[in-house]
């Protein structure tokens, strides 16, 4: 019985070392697979039998078996890429993906994403990336993560100008002019003017000009003019002058309340002209904020800022450093679409391999904790891909030891064969 058991111990060694060689071969085959995590084999001895000897009971092993194939989830190195949709994770998190029409969640470390023909962000196999959606105001929606989709059909609507900030300096040495003589067609009746492009509710651009007239020391009146779509020029004079301290700092003491630096171009007014583009659009008032100084320097516009824009079409999509999918449009606007979700497991070694760089949840892995990129779930890097964590040098060393183990176990079988031959020859 002892000789026969040794034979089967050798057979078990051949089997386990063959399986170990398969694991090593799979590791080496996936050296260049994105996000691949290498595996290792863990051997354990088989149940031993008891034998009686002069010294009492003893135990003899019955060979070796495969205890576990572990996945090594160490961090892989990053490769810089030219694609704005390539994302890598630094940390323990996984991307969450779903197959169309299937509620099963898949998890992956490979972030080579692209958009399909319907505008869904997917991996190369067509599994849709999951993320938290944004509201139109730029805040995240409540609820679970869903498919990330960027709709590229049609135009986005324009936004009417409602606020305008003028950062200017008005020359303190300018002469005083009579307000009653103000005429937008006569440059001698005002001291300075500046123009800015504004937009109506359909995204049509219009040129709005603001005029500044010095009516007294440290006091300036302002007026505005614009041209309607029918060619008619509309204009009106501001109701509150701009007043400055002796040091050239805007006080607006004449406004109510004092220190208020805003004025409104109204859509309806009494005794003046209302803002109306005369093109069927919804008329909206424009609030002007004067960020103005009066120093002994030439009058100049330092900056102009208004919140309107015209209609635009989709010009590009990228993923930023926070994992936010941002759509860019031809009118210069950017819209946050969704933020990529990540998942983390208590025991990632319990995940089940699903092929195509994907894993699925099991009872051994535990339920995932899902959320947005961060210190706990992992930080994302754009224009980057995580490479395989296979160490080729270490794998070749393991290959040598496995090869020697296989040879040693094959030698056991040939040796036991010779012993059995000698035993059979005893009958001769």
C-alpha positions as CSV (number, residue, x, y, z in Angstrom):
1,X,0.0,0.0,0.0
2,X,2.9,2.3,0.8
3,X,4.3,2.0,-2.8
4,X,0.9,2.6,-4.4
5,X,0.3,5.7,-2.2
6,X,3.6,7.2,-3.3
7,X,2.5,6.7,-6.9
8,X,-0.6,8.7,-6.4
9,X,1.3,11.4,-4.5
10,X,3.4,11.8,-7.6
11,X,0.3,12.0,-9.7
12,X,-1.1,14.7,-7.5
13,X,2.1,16.7,-7.8
14,X,2.0,16.4,-11.6
15,X,-1.6,17.7,-11.6
16,X,-1.0,20.7,-9.3
17,X,2.2,21.7,-11.0
18,X,0.4,21.5,-14.4
19,X,-2.3,23.8,-13.0
20,X,0.3,26.2,-11.7
21,X,2.0,26.3,-15.1
22,X,-1.4,27.2,-16.6
23,X,-1.7,30.1,-14.2
24,X,1.8,31.3,-15.0
25,X,1.1,31.0,-18.7
26,X,-2.1,33.0,-18.3
27,X,-0.2,35.7,-16.5
28,X,2.5,36.0,-19.2
29,X,-0.1,35.9,-21.9
30,X,-1.8,39.0,-20.4
31,X,1.4,41.0,-19.8
32,X,0.0,43.7,-22.1
33,X,-3.7,43.5,-21.1
34,X,-5.1,46.7,-19.7
35,X,-5.9,46.6,-16.0
36,X,-5.1,42.9,-15.8
37,X,-4.3,41.5,-12.3
38,X,-2.0,38.6,-12.1
39,X,-2.8,35.4,-10.2
40,X,-0.8,33.0,-8.0
41,X,-1.3,29.4,-7.0
42,X,-1.5,28.3,-3.4
43,X,-0.7,24.6,-2.8
44,X,-1.7,22.6,0.3
45,X,-1.0,19.1,1.4
46,X,-3.7,16.4,1.2
47,X,-5.1,14.5,4.1
48,X,-2.5,12.2,5.6
49,X,-3.0,8.6,6.6
50,X,-1.9,7.0,9.9
51,X,0.5,4.1,10.2
52,X,1.5,2.1,13.3
53,X,5.2,1.9,14.2
54,X,7.3,0.8,17.1
55,X,7.1,4.4,18.3
56,X,3.4,4.7,18.1
57,X,1.1,6.2,15.5
58,X,2.6,8.3,12.7
59,X,1.2,10.2,9.8
60,X,2.1,9.9,6.1
61,X,1.1,12.6,3.5
62,X,-1.0,11.6,0.5
63,X,0.3,14.3,-1.9
64,X,-0.5,17.8,-2.8
65,X,-3.6,19.7,-4.0
66,X,-4.5,23.1,-5.3
67,X,-5.8,25.2,-2.4
68,X,-6.6,28.5,-4.2
69,X,-5.8,30.6,-7.2
70,X,-5.5,34.2,-5.8
71,X,-5.7,37.4,-7.8
72,X,-3.0,39.9,-6.9
73,X,-4.7,43.3,-6.9
74,X,-1.6,45.4,-6.6
75,X,-1.4,48.8,-8.4
76,X,-0.4,48.6,-12.1
77,X,1.7,51.3,-13.7
78,X,0.1,54.1,-15.8
79,X,0.6,54.7,-19.5
80,X,-0.1,58.2,-20.8
81,X,-2.4,58.3,-23.8
82,X,-3.8,60.9,-26.2
83,X,-7.5,60.0,-25.7
84,X,-9.5,62.3,-23.4
85,X,-11.7,59.3,-22.6
86,X,-9.0,57.1,-21.2
87,X,-9.2,56.8,-17.4
88,X,-7.0,55.0,-14.8
89,X,-7.7,54.4,-11.1
90,X,-5.2,54.9,-8.4
91,X,-6.5,53.0,-5.4
92,X,-8.7,49.9,-4.8
93,X,-11.8,51.0,-6.7
94,X,-13.4,49.5,-9.9
95,X,-15.3,51.0,-12.7
96,X,-19.0,49.9,-12.7
97,X,-20.4,48.7,-16.1
98,X,-23.7,47.2,-17.3
99,X,-24.7,45.4,-20.4
100,X,-27.6,46.8,-22.3
101,X,-30.9,45.1,-21.2
102,X,-29.1,43.4,-18.3
103,X,-29.2,44.6,-14.7
104,X,-26.1,42.6,-13.7
105,X,-23.2,44.9,-12.7
106,X,-19.7,44.2,-13.9
107,X,-16.6,45.7,-12.5
108,X,-13.3,46.5,-14.2
109,X,-10.0,48.3,-13.8
110,X,-9.6,48.9,-17.6
111,X,-10.6,52.4,-18.5
112,X,-10.3,52.5,-22.3
113,X,-13.7,54.1,-22.9
114,X,-15.4,55.4,-26.0
115,X,-18.8,56.5,-27.2
116,X,-21.1,54.2,-29.2
117,X,-23.5,55.3,-32.0
118,X,-26.2,56.2,-29.4
119,X,-23.9,58.4,-27.4
120,X,-23.4,56.0,-24.5
121,X,-20.0,55.8,-22.8
122,X,-18.8,52.2,-23.1
123,X,-15.8,49.9,-22.9
124,X,-14.5,48.2,-26.0
125,X,-17.0,45.3,-25.5
126,X,-20.0,47.6,-25.4
127,X,-20.7,47.5,-21.7
128,X,-22.0,50.9,-20.5
129,X,-20.1,52.9,-17.9
130,X,-22.2,53.9,-14.9
131,X,-22.2,57.3,-13.3
132,X,-24.1,59.9,-11.4
133,X,-26.0,62.4,-13.6
134,X,-25.9,66.2,-13.3
135,X,-28.9,68.5,-13.1
136,X,-29.0,71.5,-15.5
137,X,-27.7,73.8,-12.7
138,X,-24.6,71.7,-12.3
139,X,-25.5,69.8,-9.2
140,X,-25.6,66.0,-8.9
141,X,-28.9,64.3,-9.2
142,X,-30.1,62.1,-6.3
143,X,-30.4,58.4,-6.9
144,X,-28.4,55.5,-8.2
145,X,-25.8,55.7,-10.9
146,X,-27.1,55.1,-14.5
147,X,-25.8,54.8,-18.0
148,X,-23.7,57.8,-19.1
149,X,-25.0,59.3,-22.4
150,X,-24.1,62.4,-24.3
151,X,-26.7,63.3,-26.9
152,X,-25.0,64.8,-29.9
153,X,-28.1,65.6,-32.0
154,X,-29.4,69.1,-32.5
155,X,-28.2,72.4,-30.9
156,X,-28.2,73.5,-27.3
157,X,-30.3,76.6,-26.7
158,X,-28.7,80.0,-26.2
159,X,-29.0,81.9,-23.0
160,X,-30.2,85.5,-22.8
161,X,-27.9,88.0,-21.2
162,X,-29.2,89.1,-17.8
163,X,-26.1,90.3,-16.1
164,X,-23.2,92.5,-17.4
165,X,-20.1,93.5,-15.4
166,X,-18.0,96.4,-16.7
167,X,-14.5,96.7,-15.2
168,X,-13.4,100.1,-16.4
169,X,-11.4,103.2,-15.5
170,X,-12.7,106.6,-16.3
171,X,-10.1,109.3,-16.8
172,X,-10.3,111.8,-13.9
173,X,-8.8,114.6,-16.1
174,X,-11.7,114.4,-18.6
175,X,-13.6,117.7,-19.1
176,X,-17.1,118.2,-17.7
177,X,-19.9,118.0,-20.3
178,X,-23.5,119.1,-20.2
179,X,-25.9,116.1,-19.9
180,X,-28.6,117.9,-21.9
181,X,-26.3,117.9,-24.9
182,X,-25.7,114.2,-24.9
183,X,-26.1,112.6,-28.4
184,X,-24.9,109.1,-29.2
185,X,-24.1,110.2,-32.8
186,X,-21.8,113.1,-31.5
187,X,-18.6,111.9,-29.8
188,X,-18.1,115.4,-28.4
189,X,-21.1,115.1,-26.2
190,X,-19.8,112.2,-24.1
191,X,-16.4,111.3,-22.6
192,X,-16.1,107.6,-23.2
193,X,-18.0,104.6,-24.6
194,X,-17.6,100.8,-24.7
195,X,-19.5,98.1,-26.5
196,X,-20.2,94.5,-25.6
197,X,-22.0,91.7,-27.3
198,X,-25.1,90.5,-25.6
199,X,-27.7,87.8,-26.5
200,X,-31.5,87.5,-26.6
201,X,-33.5,84.4,-25.7
202,X,-33.0,82.8,-29.1
203,X,-29.3,83.2,-28.9
204,X,-29.2,86.2,-31.4
205,X,-26.2,88.5,-30.8
206,X,-26.7,92.2,-30.3
207,X,-24.2,95.0,-29.6
208,X,-24.9,97.0,-26.5
209,X,-23.0,100.3,-26.1
210,X,-22.5,102.1,-22.7
211,X,-21.7,105.8,-22.7
212,X,-20.1,107.7,-19.8
213,X,-20.6,111.5,-19.4
214,X,-18.7,113.5,-16.8
215,X,-21.3,115.9,-15.5
216,X,-19.4,117.2,-12.4
217,X,-16.3,116.6,-10.4
218,X,-16.3,112.9,-9.4
219,X,-19.7,112.5,-10.9
220,X,-20.5,110.6,-14.1
221,X,-23.8,109.8,-15.8
222,X,-24.2,106.8,-18.0
223,X,-26.4,105.9,-20.9
224,X,-26.9,102.9,-23.2
225,X,-27.9,102.2,-26.8
226,X,-28.5,99.2,-29.0
227,X,-30.0,98.5,-32.4
228,X,-33.2,96.5,-32.9
229,X,-33.4,93.8,-35.6
230,X,-35.5,96.1,-37.7
231,X,-32.7,98.7,-37.7
232,X,-34.2,101.1,-35.2
233,X,-31.7,102.4,-32.6
234,X,-33.0,102.3,-29.0
235,X,-31.4,104.3,-26.2
236,X,-31.9,105.6,-22.7
237,X,-30.0,107.4,-20.0
238,X,-29.3,105.7,-16.6
239,X,-31.4,107.0,-13.7
240,X,-28.5,107.0,-11.1
241,X,-25.1,108.6,-11.7
242,X,-21.8,107.1,-10.7
243,X,-20.1,109.1,-7.9
244,X,-16.5,108.7,-6.8
245,X,-14.5,109.7,-3.8
246,X,-11.6,112.2,-4.0
247,X,-9.4,109.2,-4.3
248,X,-11.2,107.9,-7.4
249,X,-13.1,105.0,-5.7
250,X,-16.7,104.4,-6.7
251,X,-19.2,105.3,-3.9
252,X,-22.6,105.5,-5.6
253,X,-23.9,107.4,-2.7
254,X,-26.7,108.6,-4.9
255,X,-28.0,105.2,-5.4
256,X,-30.5,103.6,-3.1
257,X,-29.2,101.8,-1.0
258,X,-25.8,103.5,-0.9
259,X,-22.7,101.6,-2.1
260,X,-24.9,99.8,-4.6
261,X,-22.8,99.4,-7.8
262,X,-25.6,98.0,-10.0
263,X,-28.0,99.5,-12.4
264,X,-30.7,97.9,-14.6
265,X,-31.5,98.4,-18.2
266,X,-35.3,97.7,-17.9
267,X,-37.8,96.1,-20.3
268,X,-40.4,98.6,-19.4
269,X,-39.9,102.2,-18.2
270,X,-41.8,105.4,-17.8
271,X,-40.6,108.5,-19.7
272,X,-37.8,106.5,-21.3
273,X,-37.0,103.7,-23.7
274,X,-37.4,100.1,-22.8
275,X,-35.0,97.3,-23.9
276,X,-36.8,95.4,-26.7
277,X,-35.1,93.7,-29.6
278,X,-38.3,93.9,-31.7
279,X,-37.7,90.3,-33.0
280,X,-40.3,88.3,-31.1
281,X,-37.9,87.2,-28.4
282,X,-38.8,87.3,-24.7
283,X,-37.4,90.6,-23.4
284,X,-35.2,90.3,-20.3
285,X,-33.7,93.2,-18.3
286,X,-29.9,93.4,-18.1
287,X,-28.4,94.2,-14.7
288,X,-25.1,96.1,-15.1
289,X,-22.5,96.0,-12.3
290,X,-20.0,98.9,-12.5
291,X,-16.6,97.8,-11.3
292,X,-15.3,101.3,-12.1
293,X,-12.5,103.6,-10.9
294,X,-11.7,107.2,-11.6
295,X,-7.9,107.6,-11.7
296,X,-5.6,109.9,-13.6
297,X,-5.2,107.4,-16.4
298,X,-6.9,107.1,-19.8
299,X,-10.4,105.7,-19.9
300,X,-10.1,102.0,-20.7
301,X,-12.1,98.8,-20.5
302,X,-10.2,96.4,-18.3
303,X,-12.7,93.5,-18.7
304,X,-16.3,92.9,-19.7
305,X,-18.3,89.9,-18.5
306,X,-21.8,88.9,-19.5
307,X,-23.7,85.6,-18.9
308,X,-25.4,85.2,-22.3
309,X,-24.4,83.0,-25.2
310,X,-25.7,81.8,-28.6
311,X,-26.9,78.4,-29.7
312,X,-24.2,75.8,-30.2
313,X,-23.6,72.2,-31.3
314,X,-21.5,69.5,-29.7
315,X,-17.8,69.9,-30.5
316,X,-16.1,67.5,-28.1
317,X,-16.4,65.4,-24.9
318,X,-13.7,64.7,-22.3
319,X,-13.3,63.3,-18.8
320,X,-11.7,65.7,-16.2
321,X,-9.5,64.9,-13.2
322,X,-12.6,64.3,-11.0
323,X,-14.1,61.7,-13.4
324,X,-16.7,64.2,-14.7
325,X,-17.8,63.7,-18.3
326,X,-17.8,67.3,-19.7
327,X,-19.4,68.1,-23.1
328,X,-18.0,71.2,-25.0
329,X,-20.1,73.1,-27.5
330,X,-19.2,75.4,-30.4
331,X,-20.5,78.5,-28.5
332,X,-17.8,78.1,-25.9
333,X,-20.1,76.6,-23.2
334,X,-19.3,73.4,-21.3
335,X,-21.9,71.1,-19.7
336,X,-21.3,68.5,-17.0
337,X,-23.1,65.3,-18.0
338,X,-22.2,62.8,-15.3
339,X,-19.5,61.8,-12.9
340,X,-18.1,58.3,-13.1
341,X,-19.0,56.0,-10.2
342,X,-16.5,53.6,-8.6
343,X,-17.0,50.5,-6.4
344,X,-14.8,48.9,-3.8
345,X,-15.0,45.5,-2.2
346,X,-14.0,44.2,1.2
347,X,-12.5,41.1,-0.4
348,X,-11.7,41.7,-4.0
349,X,-10.1,38.2,-4.1
350,X,-13.7,36.9,-3.9
351,X,-14.7,38.4,-7.2
352,X,-15.5,36.1,-10.1
353,X,-13.7,36.5,-13.4
354,X,-16.1,37.2,-16.3
355,X,-13.6,37.7,-19.1
356,X,-12.9,40.8,-21.1
357,X,-11.3,42.5,-18.1
358,X,-14.5,42.2,-16.1
359,X,-15.4,40.8,-12.7
360,X,-18.7,40.0,-11.0
361,X,-19.8,40.1,-7.4
362,X,-20.0,36.9,-5.3
363,X,-20.8,36.1,-1.8
364,X,-17.1,35.8,-1.0
365,X,-16.4,39.3,-2.2
366,X,-19.1,40.9,-0.2
367,X,-21.4,43.7,-1.5
368,X,-19.7,46.7,-3.1
369,X,-19.5,50.2,-1.6
370,X,-20.2,52.5,-4.5
371,X,-19.6,56.3,-4.8
372,X,-17.7,59.0,-6.5
373,X,-13.9,59.1,-7.0
374,X,-12.0,60.2,-3.9
375,X,-9.5,59.1,-1.2
376,X,-11.5,56.0,-0.2
377,X,-12.7,54.6,-3.5
378,X,-9.7,55.7,-5.6
379,X,-8.5,58.7,-7.5
380,X,-8.9,58.8,-11.3
381,X,-6.4,60.0,-13.8
382,X,-7.4,61.1,-17.3
383,X,-5.4,60.5,-20.5
384,X,-4.0,57.4,-18.7
385,X,-4.5,53.7,-18.7
386,X,-3.5,51.2,-16.0
387,X,-1.2,48.5,-17.3
388,X,-1.0,44.8,-16.3
389,X,0.7,44.2,-12.9
390,X,2.4,41.0,-14.2
391,X,6.1,40.9,-13.2
392,X,7.7,38.9,-16.0
393,X,10.9,38.3,-14.1
394,X,9.0,36.8,-11.1
395,X,6.9,34.7,-13.5
396,X,9.9,33.2,-15.2
397,X,11.4,32.3,-11.8
398,X,8.1,30.6,-10.8
399,X,8.1,28.8,-14.1
400,X,11.5,27.3,-13.3
401,X,10.4,26.1,-9.9
402,X,7.2,24.7,-11.3
403,X,9.1,22.9,-14.0
404,X,11.5,21.4,-11.4
405,X,8.5,20.4,-9.3
406,X,6.9,18.6,-12.2
407,X,10.2,16.8,-13.0
408,X,10.5,15.7,-9.4
409,X,7.0,14.3,-9.3
410,X,7.5,12.5,-12.6
411,X,10.7,11.0,-11.1
412,X,8.6,9.7,-8.2
413,X,6.3,7.9,-10.7
414,X,9.2,6.3,-12.6
415,X,10.9,5.3,-9.4
416,X,7.7,3.7,-8.0
417,X,7.3,1.9,-11.3
418,X,10.8,0.4,-10.9
419,X,9.9,-0.7,-7.3
420,X,6.7,-2.3,-8.5
421,X,8.8,-4.1,-11.2
422,X,11.1,-5.5,-8.6
423,X,8.2,-6.6,-6.5
424,X,6.6,-8.5,-9.4
425,X,10.0,-10.1,-10.1
426,X,10.0,-11.7,-6.7
427,X,7.6,-14.3,-8.0
428,X,10.1,-15.5,-10.6
